[in-house]
Amino acid sequence: MVLLEFSMAPTGEGQSLSRHIARILDIVDRSGVTYQLTAMGTILEGDYDEVMLVVAACFRELQKDCPRVSMHLKMDYRAGGEPRLRSKVDAVEGHVGRKLRT
């Protein structure tokens, strides 16, 4: 199972990038892959090939009309199929002894 966090945006497109980010999130949401949107990126959870296809589709969408695209990608692989998107946060909250803002 892979947890993959990425952020992707065109450069040279002005200060507000929300319209481009919306295009990416539409692809992520329609993909069926488990994900979590954060203020600084998106976390995908699933099989390696599955999540990489989503990232590639997002890139291809921006590539259509953006001459330069910047992407940051971080990935954690762990053998097995147990979902970890929420369980990793739950484990930390258990150590802290309370719910945290997530």
Kinemage of the C-alpha trace (Angstrom):
@kinemage 1
@onewidth
@group {chain A} dominant
@subgroup {mainchain}
@vectorlist {calphas} color= white
{ca met a 1} P 0.000 0.000 0.000
{ca val a 2} L 1.288 3.447 -0.908
{ca leu a 3} L 0.661 6.804 0.706
{ca leu a 4} L 1.619 9.490 -1.778
{ca glu a 5} L 1.485 13.197 -1.021
{ca phe a 6} L 1.804 15.605 -3.921
{ca ser a 7} L 1.291 19.187 -4.870
{ca met a 8} L 1.307 20.374 -8.451
{ca ala a 9} L 0.824 23.806 -9.954
{ca pro a 10} L 1.770 25.761 -13.038
{ca thr a 11} L 4.386 28.465 -12.654
{ca gly a 12} L 4.064 31.887 -14.221
{ca glu a 13} L 0.262 31.832 -14.009
{ca gly a 14} L -0.188 34.625 -11.451
{ca gln a 15} L -0.877 34.547 -7.738
{ca ser a 16} L -4.157 32.650 -7.697
{ca leu a 17} L -3.826 29.043 -8.820
{ca ser a 18} L -7.148 27.746 -7.482
{ca arg a 19} L -8.686 27.290 -10.933
{ca his a 20} L -5.792 24.993 -11.909
{ca ile a 21} L -5.876 23.149 -8.588
{ca ala a 22} L -9.611 22.590 -9.076
{ca arg a 23} L -8.864 20.850 -12.394
{ca ile a 24} L -6.433 18.525 -10.630
{ca leu a 25} L -8.796 17.779 -7.750
{ca asp a 26} L -11.589 16.952 -10.164
{ca ile a 27} L -9.352 14.237 -11.628
{ca val a 28} L -8.385 12.969 -8.163
{ca asp a 29} L -11.995 12.881 -6.974
{ca arg a 30} L -13.242 11.084 -10.086
{ca ser a 31} L -10.422 8.513 -9.935
{ca gly a 32} L -11.967 6.564 -7.069
{ca val a 33} L -8.632 6.541 -5.208
{ca thr a 34} L -8.862 7.258 -1.486
{ca tyr a 35} L -7.515 10.758 -0.872
{ca gln a 36} L -7.277 13.599 1.606
{ca leu a 37} L -7.060 17.215 0.499
{ca thr a 38} L -4.891 19.489 2.638
{ca ala a 39} L -4.071 23.181 2.364
{ca met a 40} L -0.638 22.370 0.930
{ca gly a 41} L -1.273 19.269 -1.155
{ca thr a 42} L -3.215 16.063 -1.611
{ca ile a 43} L -2.554 12.632 -0.112
{ca leu a 44} L -3.478 9.571 -2.175
{ca glu a 45} L -3.716 6.038 -0.805
{ca gly a 46} L -3.660 2.862 -2.872
{ca asp a 47} L -1.640 0.560 -5.063
{ca tyr a 48} L 1.534 2.124 -6.530
{ca asp a 49} L 0.381 1.910 -10.153
{ca glu a 50} L -3.064 3.239 -9.254
{ca val a 51} L -1.831 6.362 -7.471
{ca met a 52} L 0.872 7.052 -10.058
{ca leu a 53} L -1.753 6.951 -12.815
{ca val a 54} L -3.708 9.640 -10.957
{ca val a 55} L -0.618 11.841 -10.611
{ca ala a 56} L 0.170 11.349 -14.308
{ca ala a 57} L -3.397 12.265 -15.293
{ca cys a 58} L -3.154 15.454 -13.221
{ca phe a 59} L 0.123 16.372 -14.899
{ca arg a 60} L -1.286 15.709 -18.366
{ca glu a 61} L -4.260 17.962 -17.587
{ca leu a 62} L -2.052 20.920 -16.688
{ca gln a 63} L 0.376 20.196 -19.508
{ca lys a 64} L -2.419 20.954 -22.008
{ca asp a 65} L -2.204 24.704 -21.459
{ca cys a 66} L 0.549 25.373 -18.919
{ca pro a 67} L 4.063 25.630 -20.381
{ca arg a 68} L 5.708 25.048 -16.992
{ca val a 69} L 4.488 22.827 -14.131
{ca ser a 70} L 6.070 22.367 -10.710
{ca met a 71} L 5.421 19.237 -8.658
{ca his a 72} L 6.453 18.041 -5.206
{ca leu a 73} L 5.928 14.369 -4.466
{ca lys a 74} L 6.545 12.331 -1.321
{ca met a 75} L 5.718 8.637 -1.049
{ca asp a 76} L 5.685 5.990 1.664
{ca tyr a 77} L 5.346 2.325 0.706
{ca arg a 78} L 4.522 -0.375 3.215
{ca ala a 79} L 3.928 -4.010 2.303
{ca gly a 80} L 0.376 -5.170 2.878
{ca gly a 81} L -3.008 -3.807 2.032
{ca glu a 82} L -4.049 -2.226 5.314
{ca pro a 83} L -5.302 1.360 4.877
{ca arg a 84} L -3.101 3.855 6.725
{ca leu a 85} L -4.396 7.282 5.717
{ca arg a 86} L -6.377 7.631 8.939
{ca ser a 87} L -4.641 5.028 11.106
{ca lys a 88} L -1.335 6.929 11.095
{ca val a 89} L -3.084 10.014 12.484
{ca asp a 90} L -5.018 7.887 14.977
{ca ala a 91} L -1.753 6.391 16.275
{ca val a 92} L -0.223 9.822 16.931
{ca glu a 93} L -3.422 11.036 18.600
{ca gly a 94} L -3.267 7.973 20.845
{ca his a 95} L 0.184 8.995 22.029
{ca val a 96} L -0.912 12.595 22.584
{ca gly a 97} L -4.051 11.432 24.374
{ca arg a 98} L -6.525 13.581 22.474
{ca lys a 99} L -7.872 14.415 19.026
{ca leu a 100} L -5.758 16.848 17.044
{ca arg a 101} L -6.865 19.290 14.369
{ca thr a 102} L -6.420 17.490 11.069
